[in-house]
Amino acid sequence: MKVYIVIVNYNGWRDTVECLESVFRLEFTRYSVVVCDNGSSDGSLERIREWAETGAGQSCRGADTVQNLTSPPVDKPIPHQVYSRSEAEAGGRADSDPPLVLIDCGENLGFGGGNNVGLRYALSRNTFSHAWLLNNDTVVARKALSLLVARMEEESGAGMCGSTLLLYDNPEQVQAQGGGYYCKWIGLPWHLGRLRTVNNLAGKESVERWMNYVVGASLLVSKQFLLTVGLMEEDFFLYFEELDWALRAKGLFTLAYAPESVVYHKIGASIGTSSNPAAKSFTCDYYNVRNRLFFTRKYYPHALPSIYATLVVALLIRALYGKWERVAMIWRLIIAGVSRPVSQVPQ
């Protein structure tokens, strides 16, 4: 059985091409790559297809550690198949099993929705043991997938497994060790190991003891998990999907961490993700606030008063930065509450 590697692209073909250059060097060879394009307006599908045929567009600006994982370019052409969303979710052509599948989702379905298209393709074909959700703005080490699979096989009760995520532009710095811890009283996650360096990692047992979710930038999920728990919740659109997935599986599957599975991550290349309120994009800010309310109302309604208090603080911080459109946005969400959010960020 093989692994389907699912990558969602949204107006980020350059990052996706660099990611693919590293993926097609993996030590683990029993895989197919499924790129789901979320209605990009920059010609991403055609650009990725052109790369697969001729190698056009490949580049790397990262440190030597990262460049060694993407160059020299892999041999082209790479056999590929292009499907519409409906064709892919029906399993595609039974007589075609190329190493690269490109899916036109037709619109922006969000993180969960885009990944779900790829997962439905995999489930319809039913020829896999695991799926690897991988952000398009990553570069993977050659053993990254083989070590994830080995850890899942070692920990038989695990349904999801995460990698060590390092910063693309600063490869010695950790973004996350596999997953993170979520505090329901403030409605915010904390990536485990985020203040550590690659030479000072916390132990695997400690990480798995504290881990509430697996970071979706590199998330290996078993087919049995998908069949038992189901696909990702699409109502979030962006953020909190991994935590929701893990909570739905609580008591059924455990979470695992493969420390030596290394993935380099650019972090929020498409949407302006940042922990600094002054640097966050409006899209990032909106979905973070909206989904804190949505998630809390869904799972921890008793914690809503403290969530509202933290959002008032967030509102005041935006005011100090002079970001009055953010102040208005947060206030509207506080007043409205979020029991079931609409899928798109307001313009």
N, C-alpha and C positions, 0 to 999 in steps of 0.2 A: 504494500500500500504506500501511497505517496502523500506529500504535503502540498496543499495549494497555498501559494503566497499571494495574499490579497493586498493590493496597493491602491489607495484612492488618490486620484489626481484632480486638482482644481486650479487651473491657470498656473500650473507649476511644472511644465514639461522639462525644463532644464534640470530641476532637482530630481524629477522622476528618472530622467535618462542617467544621471549620475548614480542614483540608487540602483538602477538596473545593471549598470556596469559592474557594481560590486556583487549584486545578487547572482549574476551569471558566472561568478567565480567561486561560488559556495562549494565547500568540500562535500556536503550532502547533495546527492545528485538526483534523488527521486522526488522531483518537484515540478510543478507547473506554476508559472507566474500569471496572475490575473490582475490587470490594471483597469480599474473602474474610473472612467472620466465623468466627473460630476457637472456636466454642462459647461465646460470651459469655453471662454470667449477668445482665447489666444491661439487657437489652432492646435491645441495640445495633442489631440489624437493623431493628427496628420504628422506632427513633428516627431512623436514617439514612433510612429510607423516608419517614418523616413530614417530614424536612427536604427531601427531594427533591420532595415534593408541595406543601408549604406554606411551607418556609423556617424552620420551628420549630427552635429550639436553636442557631442560629448566634450565635457570639460570638468575641471576640478580646481577649486581655489583653496582647498583645505590644507592643513599641515601635512608634512611628509608622511606621517602615520596614516592619514586618510588617503592621500594620493596613491600610496602603494597598494591600496585595495581597489582602485579603479583604473589603473593604467599598468601596462599598455592596454588599449581597447580590446575587448573580446572580439573574436572573429564574427564577421557579418557575411551574409545575412543571417538573421535569426528567424526561423520559421514562426509565423504568427497567424492568428485568425482574428477578424474583427466581427463583433456581434452588436446588435442592438440590445437594449435591456431585456425586452421580451424574449428574444432568441436565447440570450445567455441564461435567463432564469428557467428556461425550458431545457437547459442542458446543452445547447448548441448542437453542432453536427456530431452524430454518433461516430462517424468515420474519420473524425479529425481530432487529434490530440497533440497540438503543437506545444512547444515549451513556453510560448508567450500568447496570451489571449488579451485582446483589447476590447473593452466594453464601453459603448456609448450610452450612458445612463439617461441622456436627454435633458436633464435638469440637475440643479444642485440639490441633492438629497441629504446633505449633511454628512457627518462622520459615520454615524450608525447606518443611515440609509445607503450610503455608497458602499460600505463594507458588506452590508447585507446582500446587495446584488451579487457580489463575488461569492459570498457564502452560499447563496441559493444556487448559483452555477455549480459549485462544488458538490452540494447535496444532491442536485439533480443527476449528476454523473455518478456519484456514489462509488468513487474509486480512491478514496483517501482515508487516512487515519487521523490527520490533524490539518488545521488551517493556521497559517501564520499571518496575522494582521501586522502590517509594516507601514509606517509613515513614509510618504514619498520623499520627505526631506531628511532621509537617513542614508548612511553608508554602513554596510555590514562587514564584520570580520569574517574570514573564510569559514571558521568553525562555528559561527553564531547559531545556525540552524541545527547542526548535528548535536550540539551541546544542549539546546532546548529540548530536542526530541529525547535525548538520553536521560535528561532530568525527569521528564514526564514518564518515561518508562520505569525509571527508578522509583518514583513516587506514584504508585498505582492509583491512589485516590484523587490525584490532582486533575483538575479540569482545565486550568490555565497556568501558564508559566511565563515569567518575564526575564528579560536580559538585563545586563548592566549597561545603562545608557550613559554615554560620555558626551561632552559638548564637542560638536564638530570643530568649532574654532579654538577650542582649548581642551585638547584630548586628555589632559591629565585631570580635568575636573569632572566630577560625577553630576549628572542630572538626576538619576534615580537608580536605585538598586532594585530592579524588578518591579516594584510597585510602591504603594504608599499607605499612609495612615490617614483616616478621615475623622475629624472631630465634629460630631453632630451639633455641638452647641454654638459653633461659629460658622458651620457650614462650609468649611474649607479643608482641602486635602493637603497633606505634607508628603512630598516624595521622599522616601527613605534614602538616606545617604547623600542628600543633595548638598551638604556642606563638606563632604569628604573628597579626597583625591583617589585616583586609581590605585595608589600604593597604600591606601589606608581604608580599605573596604570593611564594612561590618560583616560578621559571619553569616553564613547562609541560614543557620538555625534562628538567629536573632531576627533577621529580616523576615523570614516566613512566619515567625511568631507575631510580629507587629503588622504584617501586611493585610490591609483590607481590600485591596484591589491591585490589578496588574496594569501598569501604564500601557496605553494602547499604541504607543509608538513602536513597540515590539511585543506582541502578545500571541503566544502559541496556545490554541484552543483545540481540544479533542473533538472528534466527531460525536462521541458519546455525549459530551457536554451540550453540543448543539442540538442533538436529538432530544435530550432530556429537559434542558432549560429553555431552549429556543434561541432566536437571533437577538441582536442588539435592539434596545428600545429606541425607536426613531423619533419620538416626540422631543427628545432633548436637542436634536439637531447638531449640537456642538457642546462638548464637555459633559461629564458625569455619566457617560454611557458605560464606561468600564466599571465604575462603582456600582451602578444599578445592576449590571450583569452579575457581578460578584455577590451582591446581596440576594439576588434571585436564586443563586446556586448554593447559598449558605446551608450547611447540613447535608448537602448532596455531594459536593466536590470541595477539595481543598485547593489552595493556591500555592504554587511552587516558584522557586527562583533559581536560575542557572547562572552563578556568578561569572563564569568564564565565557559565557555567551556575550560578546561585546558588540554594541551598536552605537555608532556616532550620530548624533542628532543635532540638527540646526535649530530646532525649537520654533514652531509657529511661523515658518517661512511664508505661508499663504495668508494667515489671518492676523498677524501682529500680536502673537501671544507674548505677554511679559508679566512679571510679578511686580513691576514698577507701575503704579497708577498713572504716572505721567507719560509712560511709553506705550501703554496698552492701546490697541486700536479700538474704535467704537464697537466693532463686531465682537471682539474678545470681551470687552467690558459688559456689553449687553447680555451675552449668553452666560457669562459667569454669574451675574446677578440674577437673571431670570431663572436659571437652573438651580441655584441655591434655594430659591423659594419653592420651585416645583418639586425638587428632590426631597426637601424637608417636609413639605406637605404630604408627599406620598409615603414616606417611611417614618419620619420622626415629627409628627405634628405637635407633640408636646414641647419641642425645641423651637417652635416658631417665634416666641417672644424674644429669645436671645438672638435669633437670626435677624429679626427686624432691628434690634439694637445695633448689631454690627453693620447693617446696611445704612443706618443713619450716620454712623462713623464714616463709612465709605463715601457717603454723599458729601459730608463736610470736607473730607480730604480732596474730593474732586473740586469743590468750591474753592479751596485754598489754591489749587492749580489753575483756577479760572476756567475750568471746563464745564461751562454752564449747560451745555447740551447733555452732558453726562449726568449732571445734577437733576435735570428735568426727567431724564430717562429713568434713573433710579427711583425718583419720587413717584413717577407713574406706576412703576412695578410694585412699589410698596403699597400704594393706595389700592391698586387693582387686585393684588394678591395673584398667585399663579397656581391655579388648580389643574389646568391643562393648557399648555402654551401653544400659541400659533408657531408655525415653523420658521418664519422668516424674520430677520432683523428689520425694524422699521427704518424707512429712508428719511 
